[in-house]
């Protein structure tokens, strides 16, 4: 009887867990799009300057490592949430673009 109650409770809490995961994915997706767009606009503006400053090119490479595409941006955000990457390391390239980020 106790096992049946425990299994029943776990099955009924899965609905809340699924909605929490969906909400987390939506938030990560939204901010992934935002950070990817900002990074790519910054890269485009720097690379169109003639000549491009060498320090900016190095920062662009760091930006692309964390925020180069939507997939890498979402992975960076997920790793920041679960502890796979330090948020300060991922945030540093964005602060070069503008203090707001």
MODELLER restraints for C-alpha pairs under 7 A, 6 or more apart:
rsr = mdl.restraints
at = mdl.atoms
rsr.add(forms.Gaussian(group=physical.xy_distance, feature=features.Distance(at['CA:28:A'], at['CA:74:A']), mean=5.89, stdev=0.5))
rsr.add(forms.Gaussian(group=physical.xy_distance, feature=features.Distance(at['CA:28:A'], at['CA:77:A']), mean=6.36, stdev=0.5))
rsr.add(forms.Gaussian(group=physical.xy_distance, feature=features.Distance(at['CA:29:A'], at['CA:74:A']), mean=6.30, stdev=0.5))
rsr.add(forms.Gaussian(group=physical.xy_distance, feature=features.Distance(at['CA:32:A'], at['CA:70:A']), mean=5.79, stdev=0.5))
rsr.add(forms.Gaussian(group=physical.xy_distance, feature=features.Distance(at['CA:32:A'], at['CA:73:A']), mean=4.92, stdev=0.5))
rsr.add(forms.Gaussian(group=physical.xy_distance, feature=features.Distance(at['CA:32:A'], at['CA:74:A']), mean=5.07, stdev=0.5))
rsr.add(forms.Gaussian(group=physical.xy_distance, feature=features.Distance(at['CA:33:A'], at['CA:70:A']), mean=6.03, stdev=0.5))
rsr.add(forms.Gaussian(group=physical.xy_distance, feature=features.Distance(at['CA:35:A'], at['CA:67:A']), mean=6.43, stdev=0.5))
rsr.add(forms.Gaussian(group=physical.xy_distance, feature=features.Distance(at['CA:36:A'], at['CA:67:A']), mean=5.30, stdev=0.5))
rsr.add(forms.Gaussian(group=physical.xy_distance, feature=features.Distance(at['CA:36:A'], at['CA:68:A']), mean=6.11, stdev=0.5))
rsr.add(forms.Gaussian(group=physical.xy_distance, feature=features.Distance(at['CA:36:A'], at['CA:69:A']), mean=5.85, stdev=0.5))
rsr.add(forms.Gaussian(group=physical.xy_distance, feature=features.Distance(at['CA:36:A'], at['CA:70:A']), mean=5.95, stdev=0.5))
rsr.add(forms.Gaussian(group=physical.xy_distance, feature=features.Distance(at['CA:36:A'], at['CA:73:A']), mean=6.39, stdev=0.5))
rsr.add(forms.Gaussian(group=physical.xy_distance, feature=features.Distance(at['CA:39:A'], at['CA:63:A']), mean=6.66, stdev=0.5))
rsr.add(forms.Gaussian(group=physical.xy_distance, feature=features.Distance(at['CA:39:A'], at['CA:67:A']), mean=6.50, stdev=0.5))
rsr.add(forms.Gaussian(group=physical.xy_distance, feature=features.Distance(at['CA:39:A'], at['CA:68:A']), mean=6.95, stdev=0.5))
rsr.add(forms.Gaussian(group=physical.xy_distance, feature=features.Distance(at['CA:42:A'], at['CA:97:A']), mean=6.84, stdev=0.5))
rsr.add(forms.Gaussian(group=physical.xy_distance, feature=features.Distance(at['CA:43:A'], at['CA:60:A']), mean=6.20, stdev=0.5))
rsr.add(forms.Gaussian(group=physical.xy_distance, feature=features.Distance(at['CA:46:A'], at['CA:52:A']), mean=6.25, stdev=0.5))
rsr.add(forms.Gaussian(group=physical.xy_distance, feature=features.Distance(at['CA:59:A'], at['CA:93:A']), mean=6.51, stdev=0.5))
rsr.add(forms.Gaussian(group=physical.xy_distance, feature=features.Distance(at['CA:62:A'], at['CA:93:A']), mean=6.45, stdev=0.5))
rsr.add(forms.Gaussian(group=physical.xy_distance, feature=features.Distance(at['CA:63:A'], at['CA:93:A']), mean=5.39, stdev=0.5))
rsr.add(forms.Gaussian(group=physical.xy_distance, feature=features.Distance(at['CA:66:A'], at['CA:72:A']), mean=6.05, stdev=0.5))
rsr.add(forms.Gaussian(group=physical.xy_distance, feature=features.Distance(at['CA:66:A'], at['CA:73:A']), mean=5.98, stdev=0.5))
rsr.add(forms.Gaussian(group=physical.xy_distance, feature=features.Distance(at['CA:66:A'], at['CA:76:A']), mean=6.01, stdev=0.5))
rsr.add(forms.Gaussian(group=physical.xy_distance, feature=features.Distance(at['CA:66:A'], at['CA:90:A']), mean=6.22, stdev=0.5))
rsr.add(forms.Gaussian(group=physical.xy_distance, feature=features.Distance(at['CA:67:A'], at['CA:73:A']), mean=4.57, stdev=0.5))
rsr.add(forms.Gaussian(group=physical.xy_distance, feature=features.Distance(at['CA:79:A'], at['CA:85:A']), mean=5.42, stdev=0.5))
rsr.add(forms.Gaussian(group=physical.xy_distance, feature=features.Distance(at['CA:80:A'], at['CA:86:A']), mean=6.05, stdev=0.5))
rsr.add(forms.Gaussian(group=physical.xy_distance, feature=features.Distance(at['CA:80:A'], at['CA:87:A']), mean=5.47, stdev=0.5))
rsr.add(forms.Gaussian(group=physical.xy_distance, feature=features.Distance(at['CA:94:A'], at['CA:101:A']), mean=5.58, stdev=0.5))
rsr.add(forms.Gaussian(group=physical.xy_distance, feature=features.Distance(at['CA:95:A'], at['CA:101:A']), mean=5.57, stdev=0.5))
